[in-house]
């Protein structure tokens, strides 16, 4: 059996390492995401709790759920979803 080739691209690691500190700066280049995130999170919470029969007013309405956030970037959505109780994996 042949060994699996690594899928890590050093140029991608370098690119994202350069912008890592900027993800959480609401006045930085990702500022629009910070403005949009509360709207996006409220919509997801409303839709998911309705479809899953969960209490949207609960402190952690996503407790016991697992969430895969593909393309999570700096985790601007992953972290609030975890605070709402989801076990989150961000890729």
N, CA, C and O of each residue as an XYZ file, in Angstrom:
364
protein
N       0.843     -1.170      0.000
C       0.000      0.000      0.000
C       0.894      1.241      0.000
O       1.825      1.342      0.799
N       0.612      2.161     -0.880
C       1.397      3.391     -0.985
C       1.023      4.359      0.132
O      -0.129      4.424      0.561
N       2.012      5.103      0.587
C       1.760      6.107      1.630
C       0.965      7.267      1.039
O       1.170      7.647     -0.114
N       0.077      7.816      1.821
C      -0.725      8.958      1.373
C       0.166     10.190      1.256
O       1.023     10.440      2.104
N      -0.050     10.935      0.212
C       0.704     12.175      0.016
C       0.115     13.263      0.911
O      -1.104     13.340      1.064
N       0.955     14.097      1.499
C       0.412     15.174      2.337
C      -0.423     16.145      1.509
O      -0.110     16.426      0.352
N      -1.477     16.644      2.116
C      -2.354     17.572      1.395
C      -2.130     19.014      1.833
O      -2.853     19.913      1.404
N      -1.161     19.232      2.662
C      -0.866     20.574      3.161
C      -0.107     21.361      2.097
O       0.940     20.925      1.619
N      -0.637     22.507      1.737
C       0.002     23.370      0.743
C       0.720     24.493      1.486
O       0.058     25.357      2.061
N       2.040     24.508      1.493
C       2.792     25.521      2.237
C       2.432     26.955      1.853
O       2.460     27.840      2.709
N       2.097     27.202      0.599
C       1.735     28.572      0.198
C       0.403     28.987      0.816
O       0.219     30.157      1.152
N      -0.525     28.048      0.970
C      -1.803     28.351      1.625
C      -1.592     28.604      3.117
O      -2.201     29.512      3.684
N      -0.750     27.823      3.744
C      -0.436     28.020      5.157
C       0.159     29.405      5.354
O      -0.221     30.119      6.282
N       1.085     29.787      4.490
C       1.710     31.106      4.589
C       0.681     32.224      4.397
O       0.679     33.205      5.140
N      -0.188     32.068      3.399
C      -1.203     33.091      3.125
C      -2.118     33.297      4.329
O      -2.359     34.432      4.739
N      -2.626     32.210      4.893
C      -3.557     32.337      6.015
C      -2.843     32.742      7.303
O      -3.453     33.366      8.171
N      -1.582     32.404      7.439
C      -0.813     32.858      8.593
C      -0.657     34.377      8.567
O      -0.688     35.026      9.613
N      -0.490     34.940      7.376
C      -0.341     36.397      7.246
C      -1.610     37.136      7.660
O      -1.524     38.230      8.218
N      -2.771     36.571      7.401
C      -4.021     37.280      7.699
C      -4.672     36.855      9.006
O      -5.735     37.364      9.362
N      -4.045     35.923      9.728
C      -4.652     35.371     10.950
C      -5.034     36.448     11.959
O      -6.119     36.393     12.537
N      -4.177     37.405     12.175
C      -4.447     38.435     13.184
C      -5.571     39.373     12.765
O      -6.149     40.060     13.606
N      -5.885     39.409     11.480
C      -6.894     40.347     10.978
C      -8.322     39.839     11.089
O      -9.257     40.639     11.043
N      -8.519     38.532     11.234
C      -9.872     37.971     11.245
C     -10.763     38.610     12.287
O     -11.935     38.878     12.024
N     -10.218     38.861     13.476
C     -11.029     39.323     14.601
C     -10.995     40.832     14.786
O     -11.459     41.340     15.807
N     -10.454     41.552     13.816
C     -10.416     43.015     13.893
C     -11.656     43.577     13.191
O     -11.718     43.566     11.961
N     -12.649     44.068     13.953
C     -13.878     44.563     13.324
C     -13.665     45.782     12.433
O     -14.543     46.131     11.644
N     -12.524     46.424     12.548
C     -12.236     47.570     11.694
C     -11.257     47.210     10.571
O     -10.844     48.079      9.803
N     -10.891     45.946     10.480
C      -9.932     45.482      9.481
C     -10.614     45.067      8.186
O     -11.776     45.389      7.940
N      -9.862     44.349      7.373
C     -10.370     43.962      6.055
C     -11.538     42.973      6.105
O     -12.220     42.773      5.100
N     -11.773     42.359      7.257
C     -12.914     41.460      7.405
C     -14.048     42.115      8.196
O     -14.935     41.431      8.706
N     -14.010     43.422      8.292
C     -15.002     44.177      9.057
C     -16.431     43.910      8.627
O     -17.330     43.847      9.465
N     -16.648     43.753      7.332
C     -18.003     43.495      6.844
C     -18.550     42.183      7.406
O     -19.745     42.079      7.684
N     -17.692     41.192      7.573
C     -18.146     39.932      8.174
C     -18.602     40.145      9.613
O     -19.560     39.516     10.062
N     -17.923     41.024     10.330
C     -18.316     41.315     11.712
C     -19.686     41.995     11.757
O     -20.474     41.746     12.669
N     -19.965     42.839     10.791
C     -21.261     43.520     10.725
C     -22.357     42.520     10.362
O     -23.449     42.551     10.931
N     -22.061     41.645      9.423
C     -23.026     40.691      8.896
C     -23.257     39.496      9.830
O     -24.332     38.898      9.805
N     -22.276     39.148     10.637
C     -22.334     37.921     11.427
C     -23.542     37.825     12.358
O     -24.154     36.759     12.417
N     -23.921     38.880     13.090
C     -25.109     38.744     13.955
C     -26.382     38.431     13.171
O     -27.237     37.689     13.654
N     -26.513     38.980     11.984
C     -27.686     38.704     11.133
C     -27.657     37.252     10.681
O     -28.667     36.550     10.746
N     -26.496     36.808     10.225
C     -26.334     35.429      9.761
C     -26.586     34.448     10.898
O     -27.275     33.445     10.707
N     -26.044     34.720     12.064
C     -26.216     33.832     13.207
C     -27.681     33.766     13.647
O     -28.185     32.685     13.954
N     -28.363     34.906     13.679
C     -29.780     34.927     14.067
C     -30.623     34.105     13.097
O     -31.517     33.370     13.518
N     -30.342     34.227     11.803
C     -31.096     33.476     10.793
C     -30.861     31.975     10.948
O     -31.804     31.184     10.917
N     -29.607     31.592     11.114
C     -29.292     30.168     11.288
C     -29.979     29.626     12.538
O     -30.572     28.548     12.510
N     -29.897     30.372     13.625
C     -30.524     29.935     14.885
C     -32.033     29.789     14.710
O     -32.618     28.797     15.146
N     -32.655     30.764     14.080
C     -34.105     30.721     13.859
C     -34.498     29.519     13.008
O     -35.420     28.784     13.361
N     -33.815     29.317     11.905
C     -34.146     28.222     10.998
C     -33.862     26.858     11.618
O     -34.684     25.947     11.530
N     -32.705     26.723     12.240
C     -32.318     25.421     12.794
C     -33.211     25.024     13.971
O     -33.634     23.872     14.063
N     -33.499     25.967     14.868
C     -34.342     25.606     16.012
C     -35.753     25.247     15.558
O     -36.372     24.340     16.114
N     -36.259     25.948     14.557
C     -37.598     25.626     14.047
C     -37.616     24.231     13.422
O     -38.534     23.449     13.672
N     -36.623     23.925     12.624
C     -36.596     22.630     11.940
C     -36.289     21.460     12.880
O     -36.741     20.336     12.661
N     -35.518     21.746     13.922
C     -35.119     20.683     14.842
C     -36.009     20.606     16.082
O     -35.794     19.761     16.950
N     -37.003     21.485     16.164
C     -37.913     21.476     17.298
C     -37.238     21.858     18.608
O     -37.527     21.285     19.658
N     -36.342     22.823     18.534
C     -35.606     23.266     19.725
C     -36.085     24.642     20.145
O     -36.623     25.401     19.338
N     -35.885     24.953     21.405
C     -36.309     26.235     21.961
C     -35.313     27.323     21.555
O     -34.164     27.293     21.996
N     -35.729     28.284     20.724
C     -34.797     29.327     20.289
C     -34.389     30.268     21.427
O     -33.410     31.004     21.299
N     -35.127     30.249     22.531
C     -34.799     31.120     23.664
C     -33.871     30.437     24.675
O     -33.415     31.067     25.629
N     -33.598     29.156     24.461
C     -32.706     28.430     25.364
C     -31.300     29.022     25.285
O     -30.885     29.535     24.245
N     -30.584     28.942     26.390
C     -29.215     29.476     26.421
C     -28.321     28.737     25.427
O     -27.467     29.354     24.789
N     -28.504     27.436     25.289
C     -27.721     26.631     24.354
C     -28.649     25.732     23.544
O     -28.725     24.528     23.788
N     -29.353     26.321     22.578
C     -30.318     25.539     21.811
C     -29.691     24.460     20.931
O     -30.399     23.576     20.449
N     -28.376     24.518     20.712
C     -27.720     23.526     19.868
C     -26.940     22.493     20.667
O     -26.115     21.768     20.111
N     -27.200     22.424     21.977
C     -26.523     21.436     22.826
C     -26.781     20.032     22.283
O     -27.911     19.671     21.957
N     -25.717     19.262     22.196
C     -25.828     17.888     21.706
C     -25.710     17.748     20.201
O     -25.664     16.628     19.692
N     -25.659     18.858     19.478
C     -25.520     18.797     18.022
C     -24.057     18.911     17.619
O     -23.256     19.538     18.312
N     -23.721     18.298     16.495
C     -22.377     18.424     15.934
C     -22.477     19.246     14.660
O     -23.384     19.046     13.852
N     -21.547     20.169     14.486
C     -21.559     21.077     13.340
C     -20.203     21.055     12.656
O     -19.170     21.201     13.310
N     -20.202     20.877     11.359
C     -18.986     20.964     10.557
C     -19.069     22.260      9.772
O     -19.947     22.422      8.925
N     -18.161     23.181     10.049
C     -18.111     24.477      9.370
C     -16.987     24.432      8.346
O     -15.822     24.659      8.671
N     -17.352     24.135      7.112
C     -16.372     24.037      6.035
C     -16.115     25.433      5.478
O     -17.045     26.147      5.103
N     -14.843     25.809      5.429
C     -14.489     27.151      4.986
C     -14.676     28.160      6.095
O     -15.108     29.288      5.855
N     -14.348     27.750      7.322
C     -14.648     28.564      8.508
C     -13.816     29.834      8.611
O     -14.164     30.733      9.377
N     -12.741     29.926      7.869
C     -11.890     31.110      7.972
C     -11.366     31.251      9.380
O     -10.765     30.324      9.923
N     -11.590     32.410      9.976
C     -11.118     32.666     11.335
C     -12.048     32.158     12.413
O     -11.757     32.312     13.599
N     -13.159     31.558     12.032
C     -14.089     31.004     13.010
C     -15.145     31.988     13.492
O     -15.706     31.817     14.574
N     -15.418     33.018     12.696
C     -16.383     34.035     13.118
C     -17.790     33.478     13.312
O     -18.572     34.041     14.079
N     -18.119     32.401     12.642
C     -19.408     31.742     12.855
C     -19.254     30.526     13.775
O     -20.144     30.227     14.571
N     -18.137     29.837     13.661
C     -17.913     28.627     14.468
C     -17.964     28.911     15.963
O     -18.595     28.171     16.718
N     -17.308     29.971     16.387
C     -17.249     30.250     17.819
C     -18.616     30.584     18.421
O     -18.949     30.040     19.474
N     -19.428     31.459     17.797
C     -20.761     31.691     18.358
C     -21.647     30.437     18.343
O     -22.461     30.241     19.245
N     -21.487     29.598     17.325
C     -22.268     28.359     17.287
C     -21.865     27.450     18.449
O     -22.715     26.779     19.035
N     -20.586     27.424     18.781
C     -20.130     26.635     19.932
C     -20.709     27.206     21.225
O     -21.090     26.450     22.119
N     -20.777     28.532     21.332
C     -21.369     29.138     22.536
C     -22.856     28.799     22.650
O     -23.414     28.796     23.747
N     -23.492     28.514     21.515
C     -24.902     28.107     21.528
C     -25.053     26.609     21.790
O     -26.161     26.074     21.753
N     -23.929     25.937     22.054
C     -23.991     24.550     22.484
C     -23.518     23.514     21.489
O     -23.329     22.357     21.866
N     -23.318     23.877     20.240
C     -22.902     22.901     19.236
C     -21.446     22.486     19.458
O     -20.618     23.285     19.893
N     -21.159     21.243     19.155
C     -19.779     20.770     19.112
C     -19.312     21.049     17.686
O     -19.756     20.387     16.747
N     -18.425     22.016     17.521
C     -18.071     22.535     16.199
C     -16.677     22.088     15.786
O     -15.731     22.121     16.573
N     -16.579     21.671     14.533
C     -15.289     21.433     13.901
C     -15.217     22.395     12.724
O     -16.065     22.355     11.833
N     -14.214     23.251     12.719
C     -14.028     24.203     11.634
C     -12.875     23.785     10.761
O     -11.789     23.476     11.252
N     -13.112     23.776      9.456
C     -12.083     23.388      8.484
C     -11.873     24.530      7.520
O     -11.049     24.427      6.612
